[in-house]
Structures are given as C-alpha cells and as structure tokens.
Amino acid sequence: MSTPWVPAQGVLVKDTAAGRVGKAVGWDGDTRTVTLAPVAGDDETWETQRFRPPNELDRLRARVTEVNNRRRRT
C-alpha cells in the first residue's frame, strides 16, 4: 500500500472535484483536506478532499491563466 500524497505548501494541486488548479496553502491531516489558493491570486481560497498532483497540461493551463491575469493588471 502506498502512502497518500500530501502536498507541500506552495505547490500546485489539481482539485479533481472542481476541475481547478490551485496553490496549496494549508493541510488538515485529520480530514485529509487541502486548502488551495487561486494561481492568479484574484479569488478566495477553497478546500477540497479530492485532489492529485497536476499533470503537464494542468501546469500549462495554470501558467497561462497566471500570465493572462498579470497582463490584464498592467
């Protein structure tokens, strides 16, 4: 049996329930809930118990979102 993945603070995480990618900002080991912040930083944090490490496509989408939001602010 493998050990479940626990995301470190600041790493990207795919919320499989919401279909979103966020940065890990908190972890509750009792409930196995991760708190995520939007990659773009323009929304509120959210929590999920259904998550996984992001794949390359997830990472690319998150990066494009971050760049687009940065461009809109300038």
N, CA and C atoms as a LAMMPS dump frame, in Angstrom:
ITEM: TIMESTEP
0
ITEM: NUMBER OF ATOMS
222
ITEM: BOX BOUNDS ff ff ff
-5.0000000000000000e+02 5.0000000000000000e+02
-5.0000000000000000e+02 5.0000000000000000e+02
-5.0000000000000000e+02 5.0000000000000000e+02
ITEM: ATOMS id mol type element x y z
1 1 1 N 0.852 -1.176 0
2 1 2 C 0 0 0
3 1 3 C 0.898 1.239 0
4 2 1 N 0.584 2.199 -0.847
5 2 2 C 1.404 3.4 -0.931
6 2 3 C 0.898 4.49 0.018
7 3 1 N 1.801 5.375 0.368
8 3 2 C 1.46 6.489 1.228
9 3 3 C 0.737 7.552 0.405
10 4 1 N -0.385 8.082 0.9
11 4 2 C -1.105 9.123 0.158
12 4 3 C -0.243 10.377 -0.007
13 5 1 N -0.405 11.034 -1.135
14 5 2 C 0.335 12.257 -1.431
15 5 3 C -0.183 13.397 -0.566
16 6 1 N 0.72 14.058 0.116
17 6 2 C 0.405 15.25 0.91
18 6 3 C 1.135 16.417 0.264
19 7 1 N 0.395 17.377 -0.312
20 7 2 C 1.053 18.488 -0.988
21 7 3 C 1.743 19.437 -0.016
22 8 1 N 2.946 19.842 -0.378
23 8 2 C 3.686 20.828 0.407
24 8 3 C 3.125 22.218 0.106
25 9 1 N 3.294 23.11 1.049
26 9 2 C 2.807 24.471 0.875
27 9 3 C 3.475 25.113 -0.35
28 10 1 N 2.657 25.742 -1.204
29 10 2 C 3.164 26.449 -2.37
30 10 3 C 3.183 25.651 -3.659
31 11 1 N 2.984 24.324 -3.581
32 11 2 C 2.982 23.523 -4.807
33 11 3 C 1.611 23.556 -5.467
34 12 1 N 1.594 23.313 -6.771
35 12 2 C 0.332 23.255 -7.492
36 12 3 C -0.379 21.947 -7.195
37 13 1 N -1.709 22.03 -7.091
38 13 2 C -2.549 20.878 -6.785
39 13 3 C -3.768 20.937 -7.693
40 14 1 N -4.163 19.8 -8.241
41 14 2 C -5.385 19.717 -9.049
42 14 3 C -6.536 19.294 -8.151
43 15 1 N -7.55 20.151 -8.043
44 15 2 C -8.788 19.826 -7.321
45 15 3 C -9.651 19.059 -8.309
46 16 1 N -9.765 17.753 -8.13
47 16 2 C -10.497 16.944 -9.093
48 16 3 C -12.009 17.104 -8.974
49 17 1 N -12.482 17.593 -7.842
50 17 2 C -13.921 17.828 -7.679
51 17 3 C -14.363 19.062 -8.458
52 18 1 N -13.556 20.117 -8.406
53 18 2 C -13.909 21.378 -9.063
54 18 3 C -13.265 21.534 -10.437
55 19 1 N -12.274 20.697 -10.734
56 19 2 C -11.583 20.808 -12.004
57 19 3 C -10.656 22.011 -12.088
58 20 1 N -10.215 22.503 -10.947
59 20 2 C -9.353 23.691 -10.881
60 20 3 C -7.979 23.317 -10.353
61 21 1 N -7.001 24.152 -10.691
62 21 2 C -5.656 24.012 -10.15
63 21 3 C -5.41 25.195 -9.225
64 22 1 N -4.835 24.932 -8.075
65 22 2 C -4.51 25.994 -7.129
66 22 3 C -3.185 25.715 -6.458
67 23 1 N -2.728 26.688 -5.688
68 23 2 C -1.504 26.524 -4.904
69 23 3 C -1.893 26.109 -3.492
70 24 1 N -1.226 25.088 -2.98
71 24 2 C -1.512 24.607 -1.627
72 24 3 C -1.075 25.657 -0.608
73 25 1 N -1.996 26.02 0.28
74 25 2 C -1.684 26.977 1.343
75 25 3 C -1.963 26.401 2.724
76 26 1 N -2.549 25.212 2.769
77 26 2 C -2.828 24.603 4.06
78 26 3 C -3.172 23.134 3.913
79 27 1 N -2.986 22.41 5.007
80 27 2 C -3.265 20.971 5.021
81 27 3 C -3.829 20.591 6.374
82 28 1 N -4.941 19.858 6.379
83 28 2 C -5.519 19.319 7.61
84 28 3 C -5.404 17.803 7.53
85 29 1 N -4.461 17.26 8.257
86 29 2 C -4.207 15.827 8.213
87 29 3 C -5.331 14.991 8.784
88 30 1 N -6.105 15.541 9.722
89 30 2 C -7.212 14.792 10.316
90 30 3 C -8.312 14.504 9.298
91 31 1 N -8.627 15.504 8.476
92 31 2 C -9.702 15.351 7.492
93 31 3 C -9.173 15.102 6.086
94 32 1 N -7.836 15.114 5.898
95 32 2 C -7.191 14.988 4.594
96 32 3 C -7.748 16.031 3.623
97 33 1 N -7.837 17.254 4.113
98 33 2 C -8.331 18.374 3.323
99 33 3 C -7.182 19.327 3.035
100 34 1 N -7.065 19.728 1.776
101 34 2 C -6.057 20.709 1.396
102 34 3 C -6.767 22.033 1.12
103 35 1 N -6.164 23.128 1.576
104 35 2 C -6.674 24.461 1.279
105 35 3 C -5.866 24.997 0.109
106 36 1 N -6.569 25.472 -0.907
107 36 2 C -5.937 25.952 -2.126
108 36 3 C -6.225 27.424 -2.352
109 37 1 N -5.249 28.101 -2.915
110 37 2 C -5.404 29.497 -3.315
111 37 3 C -5.349 29.544 -4.842
112 38 1 N -6.107 30.432 -5.453
113 38 2 C -6.066 30.537 -6.909
114 38 3 C -4.667 30.871 -7.407
115 39 1 N -4.296 30.306 -8.534
116 39 2 C -2.984 30.564 -9.123
117 39 3 C -2.831 32.045 -9.426
118 40 1 N -3.906 32.656 -9.904
119 40 2 C -3.863 34.071 -10.256
120 40 3 C -3.929 34.979 -9.038
121 41 1 N -4.32 34.437 -7.892
122 41 2 C -4.373 35.222 -6.665
123 41 3 C -5.501 36.237 -6.624
124 42 1 N -6.512 36.064 -7.458
125 42 2 C -7.577 37.061 -7.538
126 42 3 C -8.921 36.56 -7.014
127 43 1 N -8.901 35.518 -6.23
128 43 2 C -10.135 34.936 -5.721
129 43 3 C -9.866 34.403 -4.316
130 44 1 N -10.899 33.9 -3.673
131 44 2 C -10.76 33.378 -2.318
132 44 3 C -10.21 31.953 -2.335
133 45 1 N -9.654 31.534 -1.209
134 45 2 C -9.179 30.166 -1.076
135 45 3 C -10.367 29.218 -0.992
136 46 1 N -10.103 27.943 -1.251
137 46 2 C -11.134 26.929 -1.12
138 46 3 C -10.49 25.647 -0.61
139 47 1 N -11.33 24.73 -0.145
140 47 2 C -10.85 23.465 0.399
141 47 3 C -11.401 22.308 -0.401
142 48 1 N -10.613 21.238 -0.462
143 48 2 C -11.067 20.027 -1.143
144 48 3 C -10.434 18.801 -0.508
145 49 1 N -11.154 17.711 -0.582
146 49 2 C -10.628 16.42 -0.159
147 49 3 C -10.312 15.545 -1.362
148 50 1 N -10.663 16.02 -2.543
149 50 2 C -10.416 15.271 -3.778
150 50 3 C -9.375 16.027 -4.585
151 51 1 N -8.156 15.508 -4.588
152 51 2 C -7.063 16.209 -5.25
153 51 3 C -5.994 15.228 -5.699
154 52 1 N -5.121 15.727 -6.562
155 52 2 C -3.991 14.941 -7.057
156 52 3 C -2.913 15.907 -7.533
157 53 1 N -1.711 15.386 -7.76
158 53 2 C -0.686 16.246 -8.356
159 53 3 C -1.116 16.628 -9.77
160 54 1 N -0.841 17.832 -10.207
161 54 2 C -1.234 18.23 -11.556
162 54 3 C -0.341 17.57 -12.608
163 55 1 N -0.92 17.273 -13.772
164 55 2 C -0.105 16.767 -14.866
165 55 3 C 0.428 17.957 -15.67
166 56 1 N 1.139 17.688 -16.729
167 56 2 C 1.756 18.775 -17.51
168 56 3 C 0.719 19.719 -18.106
169 57 1 N -0.407 19.187 -18.581
170 57 2 C -1.462 20.04 -19.133
171 57 3 C -2.052 20.943 -18.057
172 58 1 N -2.266 20.406 -16.864
173 58 2 C -2.765 21.212 -15.744
174 58 3 C -1.801 22.352 -15.425
175 59 1 N -0.503 22.04 -15.402
176 59 2 C 0.519 23.054 -15.112
177 59 3 C 0.541 24.143 -16.183
178 60 1 N 0.428 23.732 -17.441
179 60 2 C 0.426 24.698 -18.536
180 60 3 C -0.785 25.623 -18.449
181 61 1 N -1.95 25.058 -18.213
182 61 2 C -3.163 25.882 -18.09
183 61 3 C -3.037 26.878 -16.933
184 62 1 N -2.501 26.419 -15.813
185 62 2 C -2.327 27.302 -14.658
186 62 3 C -1.365 28.438 -14.988
187 63 1 N -0.293 28.127 -15.69
188 63 2 C 0.691 29.151 -16.065
189 63 3 C 0.085 30.165 -17.026
190 64 1 N -0.692 29.7 -18.001
191 64 2 C -1.342 30.609 -18.957
192 64 3 C -2.326 31.517 -18.224
193 65 1 N -3.079 30.97 -17.296
194 65 2 C -4.009 31.777 -16.501
195 65 3 C -3.264 32.847 -15.723
196 66 1 N -2.158 32.472 -15.116
197 66 2 C -1.36 33.414 -14.325
198 66 3 C -0.817 34.54 -15.208
199 67 1 N -0.282 34.209 -16.372
200 67 2 C 0.266 35.216 -17.285
201 67 3 C -0.835 36.123 -17.81
202 68 1 N -1.959 35.56 -18.197
203 68 2 C -3.07 36.382 -18.705
204 68 3 C -3.579 37.352 -17.662
205 69 1 N -3.728 36.899 -16.448
206 69 2 C -4.199 37.79 -15.377
207 69 3 C -3.189 38.884 -15.063
208 70 1 N -1.916 38.561 -15.122
209 70 2 C -0.878 39.57 -14.894
210 70 3 C -0.915 40.642 -15.992
211 71 1 N -1.124 40.228 -17.215
212 71 2 C -1.189 41.167 -18.343
213 71 3 C -2.398 42.098 -18.219
214 72 1 N -3.503 41.569 -17.736
215 72 2 C -4.717 42.388 -17.595
216 72 3 C -4.544 43.483 -16.552
217 73 1 N -3.704 43.224 -15.561
218 73 2 C -3.487 44.212 -14.487
219 73 3 C -2.555 45.34 -14.893
220 74 1 N -1.784 45.148 -15.962
221 74 2 C -0.82 46.187 -16.36
222 74 3 C -1.366 47.062 -17.451
